[in-house]
C-alpha cells in the first residue's frame, strides 16, 4: 500500500462530485479529479486549479492510479462504475470509497472482500447520508445494548412538507424539474433500480419482500411518521461489523407514496424492459438544482432489541442552503476519506464507514446531532 496522501475523486463533474470537489479544496485536501467527460472534467479542474485524469472502464489501467492511495467514487449510476473501479483499486492496492447504495452493487463489492484483504485494501461503499447515519447509530446502540438480536432503522429525508423521493421521480418522468428534492443522477439511479425489491436480514439470511408489504410507524419529536421497508444496503453493510442477526431499514414516505410503491410489483416486468427504461431515462430533466426546504432536517431513527430490553437512537442533520440538502453526503464522504488518509491502521476488506473511520464519525459532519435512549 502506498504511503502517500494523494487521492482521486472520480465523477467530479456530476452534481454531488462538484460539491465534494469544492468542499475538499476548502478543507485543504485537494484531490486529483477523474471522470469520463473531457469537457466537464476540465471545466471543474479549471474552477479549482486541480489536476485531472480522463478514463472510463475501457481506458482503465493501473497507470491511471499512479501515486494515488485512495479513490472516492461519486460517479453514478454506480452499477456502471463501482464494480470495475473497485476491482482496479484492489489490483493497484488503492483504497476504494463510494457514495452509492444500490443493493446489487454492494453485493458485487462484497464479493471482492477476500481479494481486497489479501491486497491490504479497504472497500467502503455507501458513504452517503443513510448508511453513515445508520452505521454510527448502530455502533452507539451497541454500547447501550451490546448483544441485540434486532436492529431497525428509518430514514426521513426532510421533516418539512416537500416533494418526497417517490413524488420527485414521478414528476421527473413527466418532465417536471421545479422543486425536485433529488439530483439528476439520483433520479437516473432510481429508474435503473426499479427492479430492486426491499430486503432485510432475518436470522442472518437475506429476505426479500414485496414493495409496501412491511410498514412501521416512527416517532420523531412526538410526531408519527409512516415508513416502508426499503432496499437500503444496511443488511449487507452493517452485518459484518455488528453481527446482528436481524436488520431492517425503512424509508419515511407519505401514505400515498407507499400506496404507489405497492403497485410496483405489478409493473416491474414492464418497467425493466430496455426500451421502456431508455424512454424513461430520456424524459428525466438535467442541469437543475435540487430544492431542499429552508429549515428542513434529515432525521434517522434506530432501535436495537434484545429480549425485553431495547434502546433507541436518533440522528438529525440540518443542511445549509448552498448544497441543496446534499451536505451530509459531502461532509460525510470527505470525513471518511480524511480519516482513512490520516490513519493507516484501519481495517481492510469490505468495511462499513464507521469501521474504517470510527463510530464518532458523525462529529465531523456539520450541524449533526446524535443521541440514544435505553429502556
Backbone torsions as a table, in degrees:
resi	resn	phi	psi	omega
1	UNK	NA	129.6	177.2
2	UNK	-63.4	144.3	-178.6
3	UNK	-96.3	4.2	-177.8
4	UNK	-77.6	169.8	-179.2
5	UNK	-112.3	19.5	176.4
6	UNK	-78.7	136.7	179.4
7	UNK	-135.8	157.8	-175.9
8	UNK	-117.9	131.8	176.7
9	UNK	-102.7	109.6	-178.7
10	UNK	-96.0	135.8	-175.7
11	UNK	85.9	33.1	-173.7
12	UNK	-70.7	-15.8	-177.3
13	UNK	-93.3	-4.4	175.6
14	UNK	-76.6	173.9	-176.3
15	UNK	-58.9	-54.2	-178.9
16	UNK	-70.2	-37.2	179.7
17	UNK	-59.1	-40.7	177.7
18	UNK	-63.3	-41.3	179.1
19	UNK	-63.7	-40.8	179.3
20	UNK	-64.7	-43.5	179.7
21	UNK	-60.9	-46.1	-178.7
22	UNK	-62.0	-45.5	-178.3
23	UNK	-70.3	-35.0	178.4
24	UNK	-62.4	-43.0	177.7
25	UNK	-63.1	-42.2	179.5
26	UNK	-61.3	-36.9	-179.1
27	UNK	-82.3	-3.0	177.7
28	UNK	81.9	22.3	178.4
29	UNK	-124.6	56.5	-174.8
30	UNK	-56.8	130.5	-180.0
31	UNK	-92.8	168.3	160.7
32	UNK	-83.8	136.1	-179.0
33	UNK	-92.1	143.2	175.5
34	UNK	-133.8	150.3	179.5
35	UNK	-178.2	-177.1	-174.1
36	UNK	-108.3	-14.8	-177.1
37	UNK	-112.6	116.1	-176.8
38	UNK	-60.7	-47.2	-177.3
39	UNK	-62.0	-49.3	-178.3
40	UNK	-65.7	-40.0	-176.8
41	UNK	-66.6	-45.9	-179.2
42	UNK	-68.8	-28.1	177.2
43	UNK	-64.8	-47.6	179.1
44	UNK	-66.1	-41.2	180.0
45	UNK	-60.5	-40.1	179.3
46	UNK	-67.3	-37.2	-179.3
47	UNK	-60.3	-35.5	-173.6
48	UNK	-118.8	10.4	177.3
49	UNK	56.6	52.6	-177.4
50	UNK	-116.0	154.2	174.5
51	UNK	-81.8	161.5	-175.0
52	UNK	-146.1	158.8	177.0
53	UNK	-138.0	124.1	-177.8
54	UNK	-96.1	119.2	175.4
55	UNK	-164.4	150.8	172.6
56	UNK	-128.1	-165.1	-175.8
57	UNK	-60.9	-39.9	-178.2
58	UNK	-70.1	-30.3	-177.4
59	UNK	-95.7	-2.6	-175.3
60	UNK	-69.5	129.2	174.8
61	UNK	-153.5	162.5	-175.8
62	UNK	-53.3	-29.1	-176.0
63	UNK	-65.6	-24.1	-179.0
64	UNK	-70.2	-15.7	178.4
65	UNK	-109.5	16.6	177.4
66	UNK	-57.5	131.6	176.6
67	UNK	75.5	9.1	-177.6
68	UNK	-109.3	137.6	178.2
69	UNK	-108.8	-11.6	-177.5
70	UNK	-154.1	140.7	176.0
71	UNK	-119.0	131.6	171.9
72	UNK	-109.6	117.7	-177.0
73	UNK	-98.9	114.0	176.0
74	UNK	-114.2	14.6	-174.7
75	UNK	-96.1	103.2	176.6
76	UNK	-101.4	171.9	-7.0
77	UNK	-61.8	138.8	-171.8
78	UNK	-71.6	-17.2	173.8
79	UNK	-63.4	-23.7	-178.3
80	UNK	-94.7	-10.8	-176.4
81	UNK	-127.5	-38.3	-170.6
82	UNK	-63.6	-47.3	-175.2
83	UNK	-59.1	-50.1	-176.9
84	UNK	-72.3	-35.5	-179.3
85	UNK	-69.8	-38.9	177.7
86	UNK	-66.2	-40.2	177.9
87	UNK	-63.1	-39.6	177.7
88	UNK	-63.3	-41.2	178.6
89	UNK	-61.6	-43.2	179.7
90	UNK	-62.5	-44.6	179.9
91	UNK	-59.6	-35.5	-175.7
92	UNK	-94.3	-1.4	-178.3
93	UNK	70.4	36.5	-177.5
94	UNK	-116.4	132.5	178.6
95	UNK	-65.3	148.0	-176.6
96	UNK	-125.9	131.4	175.5
97	UNK	-130.9	145.0	168.8
98	UNK	-140.9	169.6	-179.3
99	UNK	-110.0	14.5	179.3
100	UNK	-77.6	-169.0	-179.9
101	UNK	-171.5	7.6	178.9
102	UNK	-64.1	128.7	-174.4
103	UNK	-59.7	-43.0	-178.3
104	UNK	-61.7	-35.3	178.9
105	UNK	-71.8	-43.5	178.8
106	UNK	-59.8	-38.9	178.0
107	UNK	-61.8	-40.8	178.2
108	UNK	-65.4	-39.5	179.4
109	UNK	-68.8	-33.6	177.8
110	UNK	-62.0	-31.1	179.4
111	UNK	-69.3	-14.6	178.4
112	UNK	-89.0	2.1	-173.1
113	UNK	-55.1	-52.5	-176.2
114	UNK	-63.1	-43.4	179.4
115	UNK	-65.1	-40.6	179.2
116	UNK	-63.3	-41.5	178.8
117	UNK	-61.0	-43.3	-177.9
118	UNK	-67.1	-24.4	179.1
119	UNK	-97.8	1.6	-180.0
120	UNK	68.8	33.6	-175.4
121	UNK	-113.1	138.5	173.0
122	UNK	-97.4	133.6	174.3
123	UNK	-114.4	115.3	-172.3
124	UNK	-126.3	90.8	179.6
125	UNK	-84.6	170.5	169.5
126	UNK	61.1	43.9	178.0
127	UNK	-89.2	50.3	176.6
128	UNK	-112.7	-163.3	-174.4
129	UNK	-55.5	-60.6	-170.0
130	UNK	-62.4	-48.0	-171.5
131	UNK	-74.2	-38.7	176.3
132	UNK	-64.3	-42.2	-179.1
133	UNK	-64.0	-47.6	-179.1
134	UNK	-66.9	-34.9	178.8
135	UNK	-63.8	-49.0	179.4
136	UNK	-64.3	-39.7	177.5
137	UNK	-64.4	-42.0	179.7
138	UNK	-59.4	-45.4	-179.2
139	UNK	-65.7	-36.9	178.0
140	UNK	-66.1	-39.5	179.8
141	UNK	-69.6	-34.6	179.6
142	UNK	-64.9	-25.2	175.8
143	UNK	-72.5	-28.7	177.6
144	UNK	-85.4	-35.8	-175.7
145	UNK	-136.0	86.6	-167.0
146	UNK	-62.7	-29.0	-175.1
147	UNK	-127.2	63.4	179.3
148	UNK	-73.2	154.7	174.0
149	UNK	-97.1	-19.6	-177.4
150	UNK	-136.1	140.7	168.9
151	UNK	-125.8	133.4	-179.0
152	UNK	-134.9	136.2	-177.7
153	UNK	-131.0	154.0	172.0
154	UNK	-144.3	135.1	-177.1
155	UNK	-115.1	128.3	174.0
156	UNK	-118.6	116.4	-174.0
157	UNK	-72.4	-28.5	175.5
158	UNK	-155.6	131.6	-176.2
159	UNK	-86.0	-5.6	177.4
160	UNK	-97.4	156.0	177.6
161	UNK	-58.7	126.9	177.3
162	UNK	-164.3	175.8	177.1
163	UNK	-73.5	118.4	-178.3
164	UNK	-76.9	-177.5	-176.0
165	UNK	-62.3	-49.6	-178.6
166	UNK	-65.1	-44.1	-180.0
167	UNK	-61.8	-40.0	179.8
168	UNK	-63.1	-41.9	179.3
169	UNK	-64.0	-45.1	-179.4
170	UNK	-62.2	-44.9	179.4
171	UNK	-66.2	-37.4	179.1
172	UNK	-63.2	-38.2	178.8
173	UNK	-67.4	-19.7	175.8
174	UNK	-91.7	4.8	178.0
175	UNK	89.4	5.9	-178.7
176	UNK	-79.6	141.5	178.4
177	UNK	-131.1	-11.0	-177.3
178	UNK	-82.5	130.7	174.1
179	UNK	76.7	12.1	177.9
180	UNK	-69.8	141.2	-173.4
181	UNK	-92.5	-6.6	-178.7
182	UNK	-126.3	152.8	-177.9
183	UNK	-75.5	166.5	-175.8
184	UNK	-60.2	-39.0	179.4
185	UNK	-63.8	-37.0	178.5
186	UNK	-68.3	-35.8	176.9
187	UNK	-63.9	-43.3	179.4
188	UNK	-62.0	-43.5	177.8
189	UNK	-61.6	-40.9	-180.0
190	UNK	-61.1	-42.9	179.5
191	UNK	-64.4	-43.6	-179.0
192	UNK	-70.7	-14.2	-177.6
193	UNK	-103.1	13.6	-176.2
194	UNK	-61.0	-23.0	179.8
195	UNK	-83.0	-8.0	-180.0
196	UNK	-73.0	148.1	177.4
197	UNK	-117.3	151.3	175.2
198	UNK	-58.5	144.4	179.4
199	UNK	-141.6	162.6	177.9
200	UNK	-149.0	172.7	174.1
201	UNK	-108.0	123.1	-178.0
202	UNK	-125.5	116.5	-176.0
203	UNK	50.1	46.2	174.4
204	UNK	75.3	-2.5	179.2
205	UNK	-110.3	147.6	179.7
206	UNK	-74.9	131.5	179.7
207	UNK	-123.7	129.4	179.9
208	UNK	-100.0	139.6	-178.0
209	UNK	-128.5	151.5	175.5
210	UNK	-65.2	153.1	177.2
211	UNK	-59.0	132.8	176.0
212	UNK	76.5	4.6	-175.8
213	UNK	-81.0	-22.2	179.1
214	UNK	-124.2	120.1	178.9
215	UNK	-131.8	153.2	176.1
216	UNK	-138.1	165.7	171.7
217	UNK	-110.5	134.6	-174.7
218	UNK	-122.3	139.5	178.8
219	UNK	-100.3	124.5	173.6
220	UNK	-124.0	111.8	178.1
221	UNK	52.1	43.3	178.2
222	UNK	80.1	-2.3	178.1
223	UNK	-98.8	136.7	-179.9
224	UNK	-94.9	129.6	177.6
225	UNK	-120.2	147.3	176.4
226	UNK	-94.7	136.3	-179.0
227	UNK	-136.7	148.4	179.7
228	UNK	-123.3	148.3	178.4
229	UNK	-56.6	135.6	-171.8
230	UNK	-134.6	152.9	-179.4
231	UNK	-79.1	55.8	169.7
232	UNK	-69.8	158.3	-178.7
233	UNK	-85.3	7.1	-174.1
234	UNK	-57.2	-35.7	-178.3
235	UNK	-60.9	-26.6	176.6
236	UNK	-95.5	-48.0	-172.1
237	UNK	-70.1	-35.7	-174.5
238	UNK	-92.7	-16.9	-177.3
239	UNK	-64.4	-45.3	-179.3
240	UNK	-59.6	-34.6	-176.3
241	UNK	-87.0	-26.0	-176.7
242	UNK	-104.8	-29.3	-175.6
243	UNK	57.8	25.9	176.5
244	UNK	-80.6	133.1	-170.3
245	UNK	-73.4	-26.5	-175.1
246	UNK	-128.0	118.1	-177.8
247	UNK	-133.2	125.3	178.0
248	UNK	-129.2	139.9	178.8
249	UNK	-131.1	132.8	-173.6
250	UNK	-121.5	159.4	174.3
251	UNK	-118.8	127.7	176.8
252	UNK	-73.9	125.2	-179.6
253	UNK	-137.6	165.7	172.1
254	UNK	-71.3	148.6	-178.6
255	UNK	-53.4	-39.1	-178.7
256	UNK	-69.8	-28.9	176.6
257	UNK	-67.8	-37.5	177.3
258	UNK	-64.6	-38.5	177.8
259	UNK	-64.3	-36.8	177.0
260	UNK	-64.3	-42.6	-179.7
261	UNK	-62.0	-30.6	178.4
262	UNK	-64.7	-18.5	179.5
263	UNK	-86.0	-14.5	-175.3
264	UNK	-57.2	-43.0	-179.2
265	UNK	-57.0	-32.2	-179.0
266	UNK	-74.8	-26.1	-177.6
267	UNK	-101.2	-10.4	-171.0
268	UNK	-56.2	-47.0	179.6
269	UNK	-58.2	-38.3	179.2
270	UNK	-70.0	-44.0	-176.4
271	UNK	-68.7	-22.7	-178.9
272	UNK	-88.3	-3.5	177.4
273	UNK	-63.6	132.9	-177.9
274	UNK	-53.7	-40.7	-179.6
275	UNK	-63.3	-41.9	-179.7
276	UNK	-67.9	-42.4	179.6
277	UNK	-64.0	-40.8	178.2
278	UNK	-62.9	-39.0	179.6
279	UNK	-65.4	-42.6	179.4
280	UNK	-66.3	-42.2	180.0
281	UNK	-62.8	-36.0	-179.7
282	UNK	-67.4	-24.7	-177.9
283	UNK	-85.4	-14.6	-176.9
284	UNK	-68.2	136.8	177.2
285	UNK	-72.2	159.1	177.7
286	UNK	-136.7	168.8	174.9
287	UNK	56.5	49.7	174.0
288	UNK	-131.5	164.1	-179.7
289	UNK	-105.3	122.5	178.2
290	UNK	-59.1	152.1	-177.9
291	UNK	-112.3	122.9	175.7
292	UNK	-117.6	125.5	-174.7
293	UNK	-57.5	138.1	176.6
294	UNK	-60.1	128.9	-179.6
295	UNK	85.9	-2.0	-179.5
296	UNK	-71.2	155.2	178.6
297	UNK	-128.9	141.2	165.9
298	UNK	-84.9	136.4	-177.1
299	UNK	-134.2	134.6	-179.8
300	UNK	-127.5	131.8	-179.5
301	UNK	-114.2	147.6	177.7
302	UNK	-144.3	148.6	176.1
303	UNK	-138.3	135.0	172.6
304	UNK	-113.1	137.4	-176.4
305	UNK	-128.0	134.6	173.9
306	UNK	-142.2	100.2	-177.1
307	UNK	61.2	-123.2	179.6
308	UNK	-88.0	0.3	-176.9
309	UNK	-106.0	146.9	176.8
310	UNK	-149.9	157.7	175.7
311	UNK	-136.3	139.4	178.5
312	UNK	-118.5	151.8	178.2
313	UNK	-142.8	155.3	178.7
314	UNK	-136.0	143.8	171.3
315	UNK	-128.9	130.2	178.3
316	UNK	-123.0	146.5	179.1
317	UNK	-140.8	126.5	179.4
318	UNK	-106.5	105.3	-178.7
319	UNK	-68.3	152.7	169.4
320	UNK	-79.3	-174.3	-176.4
321	UNK	-96.8	-10.6	-174.6
322	UNK	-89.2	-4.5	179.7
323	UNK	-121.3	8.6	174.1
324	UNK	53.6	39.4	176.7
325	UNK	87.6	-2.2	-178.8
326	UNK	-94.9	11.5	-176.9
327	UNK	-56.3	-46.0	-174.1
328	UNK	-60.4	-44.3	179.1
329	UNK	-63.6	-44.7	-178.7
330	UNK	-62.8	-54.2	-179.8
331	UNK	-65.8	-35.8	-177.5
332	UNK	-66.3	-50.1	-177.5
333	UNK	-67.6	-33.7	177.0
334	UNK	-69.7	-34.9	177.3
335	UNK	-64.3	-42.5	177.5
336	UNK	-62.2	-46.5	-178.7
337	UNK	-61.7	-46.2	-178.3
338	UNK	-62.2	-42.7	-178.5
339	UNK	-68.3	-36.4	178.5
340	UNK	-69.0	-38.9	178.6
341	UNK	-66.9	-32.2	-177.9
342	UNK	-83.7	-26.2	-175.6
343	UNK	-121.8	108.8	-177.9
344	UNK	-85.2	-2.0	-175.5
345	UNK	-96.6	12.6	-179.4
346	UNK	-70.7	161.7	179.0
347	UNK	-61.7	163.7	176.2
348	UNK	-124.9	173.8	-172.9
349	UNK	88.2	-163.7	178.0
350	UNK	-72.5	119.9	-174.0
351	UNK	-133.7	158.0	170.7
352	UNK	-89.5	162.2	-179.6
353	UNK	-55.2	-44.6	-177.4
354	UNK	-68.7	-27.1	178.0
355	UNK	-62.8	-41.7	-176.3
356	UNK	-92.1	-21.9	-173.4
357	UNK	-117.6	-4.8	178.2
358	UNK	97.2	147.0	-176.6
359	UNK	-77.4	-2.5	173.2
360	UNK	-97.0	16.5	-178.5
361	UNK	-52.6	-35.2	-176.4
362	UNK	-62.0	-21.8	178.4
363	UNK	-61.6	-26.2	-177.2
364	UNK	-84.9	0.2	-177.1
365	UNK	-105.1	116.9	-173.0
366	UNK	-57.7	139.5	175.4
367	UNK	61.7	40.0	-179.5
368	UNK	-120.9	137.2	176.9
369	UNK	-129.9	146.1	178.2
370	UNK	-138.4	135.1	175.0
371	UNK	-149.7	155.7	-177.6
372	UNK	-130.4	157.9	-179.3
373	UNK	-143.6	120.8	-178.0
374	UNK	-106.9	153.4	178.6
375	UNK	-129.3	NA	NA
